[in-house]
Amino acid sequence: MGNPRVVEVDSSGLRWIKSSASGSDPDKCVEIAFDDQVVLVRDSKDRGGPRLNFSDAGWVAFLTSVRKGS
């Protein structure tokens, strides 16, 4: 596997979507945003904090793994 690619993304203009799996508890929310280059994931309690960045293929692999319970 090659080296990970770091992509700088200005997320200020992105539309963040709360995960439906987060339920109604505002303290257990994950939000995602789609950019032209990456899918971003953040903790809604720390919106300015670290974010996970996935390529399109990486996002699909992540969701597949989560759905399988891996």
N, C-alpha and C positions, 0 to 999 in steps of 0.2 A: 504494500500500500504506500502511496506517495505521501509527501508532506502535506499537511492541511493547508488550505488556502485561506488567508485572512482577508476579509472584505470589509472595508470601512463603509458604513451606511449611515446617512443622515436620517435618523428615524423620527425627526421632529414633525414631518408632514405625513407620516403613515397613519393609517386607520387601524387601531388595535382592536381585536375581537376577543371577548372573554370566552374561554372554553366552556362548552355546554356541560362537560364532565365536572366542572368546578362547583356546580350546584348553586345554592343561594347564599352560602357563607362567604362574605367578602374577604375573609382572612385566608381562604384556600383557593385563590384564583390564579389561573395561568392565562396569559393573554398571548395572542399571536398576531403577527402582521406580515403581509406579503409585499415584498419589494421585487423589482425586476430581476435582481441577482440572487436574493436569499429569502428564506423564511426565518423570521425572528421570533423568539419565545422569551417572555419575561414574567417575573413574579409581579402581580399587580400591587402588592404591598410595597415594593421597592422599584417603582417605575423608572427611576434614574440609575438603578443598579445594573449589574451584569446581565447580559443577554446571551442566549444561545443562538447561533447562526447556522442554518442548514442550507445546503444546496437543495435543488428540487429533488434530486435522487436521494440525498441524505434524509430529507423530510419523509419521503415515501418509505424508506427503509426503517426510519424511526417509528413511524405509525404502524407499520407492519409488525415490528418487534413488540410494541406496546399491546397491540391487539392480540398477539399470541401469548402475552404474559411473560415474555423473555426478559 
